[in-house]
């Protein structure tokens, strides 16, 4: 349990990555100082590649000029993990949570994995984790990536779940620095269109349960 077992949800629609990052930083300050409750930011990004603190340039399979020609930025971030892609059709969650009394980074990442797996189960998708690899997988293909930062007890960054994502954009990188692993999406697995609003509802319910937090407006 966190210091304050309440959370609010802010759904922001589609935002450029850098704009959403600035919002995270401001929100984390307000959560840390008690100005606002724990906050779950839900967002979708325009095309972007983001690099975690451990990323290597060798994980980029195109030149900078080629990325420029595609008009897709490559952004250095302060989150954990390696490189990944964000874009339309992805469900992205940034939990800004005071974790001081809840637990450390490893427990938190495992909780995020559990939340994603439970959400996918609601759509009859059987997902799992793989020992030694962060994220969530279906038949050895990655469906969700996780990269977080915890500073002064408060989390930022979070997770991305491929719903109707154009998976071809992952071909320009080595996703999460893992060679020889495929990526997949909910639409691909179900062979139909998944309604993102239903994914959002399921995720919020599972987030509340696993984290032991109560939605403020319930």
Secondary structure, 3 states (H helix, E strand, C coil): CCCCCEEEEEEEEEECHHHHHHHHHHHHHHHHCCCCCEEEEEEEECCEEEECCCCCHHHECCCHHHHHHHCCEEEECCCCCCCEEECCCEEEEEEECECCCCCCHHHHHHHHHHHHHHHHHCCCCCCEEECCEEEEEECCEEEEEEEEEEECCEEEEEEEEECCCCHHHHHHECHHHCCCCEECCHHHHHCCCCCHHHHHHHHHHHHHHHHCCEECCC
